[in-house]
Amino acid sequence: MRFSFFLKEGKKYLQIIFVILFCFLQFVSADILTSLDIPNSPPFLIKDIPNQSWPENQNHLNAFDLDDYFSDAESPNLSYYNSSVEDIYVFIDPLTNEVSFFPREGFTGTRNVTFYASDSIYDTLSNVVMLYVGLDFSPPNWSSPNISKQTVYQNDIITFVTNWTDDRGLGRYIFSINQGAGWENYSSTNFSGLENVSFRNIQIRAPPLNTVYWRFYAFDTSENMNLTPIQSFVVSTQQIPGGYSGGGGSSGDSGKDPSRLVDRILSKIEIQKRESENFQLSISELKVSLKQGSSKTRVLKITNTGLEEIPILISSRKINNFTIFSETNITILPGKSKEITIDFYAPERTIPGQYFGYIDVKSPKVDKSIPTVLDVQAIDLEFDLILNLSEGYSLVKPGKNIKFNISLFNIKDLKEVNASLYYAIKDYEGKVYNFSEEEIVFFYNVFLERELQVPSLTPEGNYLIYARASDEKNIAIDSVPFEVGTRFNFASFFKIGSISFLILLLAILLAILMAKHKRDKKKERLLELYIMLNRLKSLIKQNKEDEALKLFIKIKDIYREPIPKEVFDDRERLKKEIIDLYNSFTKDSKEIPRVNTSEKKEIKEPKELDEEQNKQKKDTNIQKGRTEK
């Protein structure tokens, strides 16, 4: 009992002692300083130091700042050093911590270096930095790829532009475009400097509503290459004159005022009339069909229609890569002609399609252009396309439909072909007046008859029906010319028949002049005979027989009536011949009109002639009476 009592009392005292001791420790701990040792962390590499390159025999100064690549929270002021490098002295500025490189003269090659950051306790090393001296592995950088037009139509000439920079020097660039038949890379073009622009002018051949893709490749002087992302735009629908509903095709809204169109046409006609033409061309339009890698030759005849020798320059526009001329600078004498051969060549890498351009012929006074269309066909096709006009549609009136036939043939493996068919009315400058597009499926061949409406305001002239069938790998095209105009064109008729008309007119005028001349000669002859006969009469009255006889013989010669020899022997008969001649001529003289007395003073009035004839009859009767006696 006693033991348990003491045990209970002891627990109470121990509890009291523990409480007192705890309070004492609280007061004591408030006055004691405690310390904790935290270990120092090494410097930290923020990011890798880039590789360095610079030209041969040049120093690379202040290439980068090491403070931009190392960090240490405990030691803001770090010290730096580097590994040794053969042939290159590496200098670290102790104030700015910028690094410069000094290569040995004439050294080219590759070296590497490692940089260390120290906080006096720990060192941290960088990545291995490659040093290229006289070597370049950094490609050019591009910016701002763009095109020259916001709205692009088929056959527009578009300029593609991209800005480039390089740390060593730009070398060359290549333009690549996809207009629906796959990517085509154009020839390399050189450029230079640390900053420059790549550009290319391209004619857009993709049809309306199709997407065109393009990009540039650029190379520096070390042949490091970079390329832009693929850019794209959609070809817009060309506006055409007049509103109409196309047969099987899309309708066009009137984009121009008809009155302005008519005024423009009339002004062009007036300008053409005022131009002084001093040479003529044998060709007004040209259409040439080629295959990739093939060529064709056409002959252009130039005739000098002026009155002086003229120099002439021949060139091409928009189709320079397809044309070769036998001569480009010639002189032609007045009235002479000269023939120029034009070779059209399509390189194997040419994108199949239609190309529009001009053959320009220029003299000091006159400039003429021949619209030229090139149809370039792929050399290795799985199917072919042939286009023909329906019978009777070579001439179509404005506002009417033109019908044509499209034939498609599978020329390789007999398999189903899914193709997109596009056909359109175009002029020789590439302007689209109406078009239509559809999807077709065929196995061996297919024959289609289609039609399109010629807009009512289409100017008269020569045009083309164009057709194209394409799938993912093939594109086949063809085109045929036709004329827009009335059934009877007076201007065309006059142009064709002008020479015959002029010849006929000259023949009629010549016949009239000859008839008039013959009539005048007859009158003149009668007048001369009348004067001679009066002279003969006067000589007879004066009994000058010899002179009268000579004059009588002359008169007979004029009438082409020779006098028989026996008449000369018979004086009476000779007198009778003279009287008969006078009487016959008196009868003809009544037809002689009045003549100006200043030209023939001996001509008498008709009244005087009648009195003369009556008197002559009386003298004849008296003479006969005397003879009878």
Secondary structure, DSSP 8 states (H G I E B T S, - for coil): -HHHHHHHHHHHHHHHHHHHHHHHHHHHHTT------------EE-S----EEE-TT--EEEEEEGGGTEE-SS-SS-EEEE---TTEEEEE-TTT-EEEEEE-TT--EEEEE-EEEE-SS-EEE---EEEEES------EEEEEEES-SS-BTT-EEEEEEEEE-SS-EEEEEEEEESSS-EEE---EE--SSEEEEEEEEE--S-TT-EEEEEEEEEETT--EEE---EEEE-B---BSS----SSS----B-S-HHHHHHHHHHHHHHHHHS---EEES-S-EEEEEETT-EEEEEEEEEE-SSS-EEEEEEEES-GGGEEES-SEEEE-TT-EEEEEEEEE--TT--SEEEEEEEEEE-SS-EEEEEEEEEEE-SS-SEEEEEEE-TT-SEE-TTSEEEEEEEEEE-SS---EEEEEEEEEEETT--EEEEEEEEEEESSEEEEEEEEE--TT--SEEEEEEEEEE-SS-EEEEEEEEEES-SS-HHHHHHHHHHHHHHHHHHHHHHHHHHHHHHHHHHHHHHHHHHHHHHHHHHHHTT-HHHHHHHHHHHHHHTT----HHHHH-HHHHHHHHHHHHHHHHHHHTT-----TTT-TT---HHHHHHHHHHHHHHHHHHHHHHH-
